[in-house]
Amino acid sequence: MKNRVPLESISGSGKLSVFKSGQVLSRRQHLCKRAFDLGFSISALILFAPFGLLLAILIKFVSEGPIFYSQVRVTQGGRLFTLYKFRTMRVNAGQPQGTMSTKENDPRIYPFGRFLRRYHLDEFPQLWNVIKGDMSIVGPRAEYIKTLEVAKQHYPEFGYRELVPAGITGWAQVRQGYVDQIEDYEIKLEYDLYYILNYSFWMDLQVIFLTMLTFLRLRGHGA
């Protein structure tokens, strides 16, 4: 099982003690990660601010409703925070039954919102979350509270993802892509646990590189 940590293996080989310690990043690693997050986010916001403004104007022009979408999510230590995105769904779209998150071809998404999602442009405002310290550039996906509750009922180990900050992108995203069924969350979790156990600055750079390839459509999710 390449680049994943099988759940059945956690109780052995010392893995469980690492997760239960509650401290998987050293102080040096934490400071390095935070410094990179700030430098990357501030630079990206400054560089792409005109493009972000254009996207905001287009959203307002083609769809009724607010430009931004906000939702309470969960990050390191189980802390709640407000995550920001460009809005990609129609106002008062609701949540369909039987899914854990938004589907790729969700009918609630308006046409330009589909374009934003395809190229992950809706996530641009999350750079502000990174600057605030809510998130990191790389880490486990920040989950919606109800989604997280359901996932933890099926997979109690899901709480170990909260040992590191949530990320805009992450190892699970570039290896598996987005999931919307509970059965897929086990694989998602195994990728996230692999990232936590094998974290390094160079691994973060690898995830960012793979994310850029996905953005340019040069590789698919889960490759």
Disulfide bonds with the S-S distance in Angstrom:
none
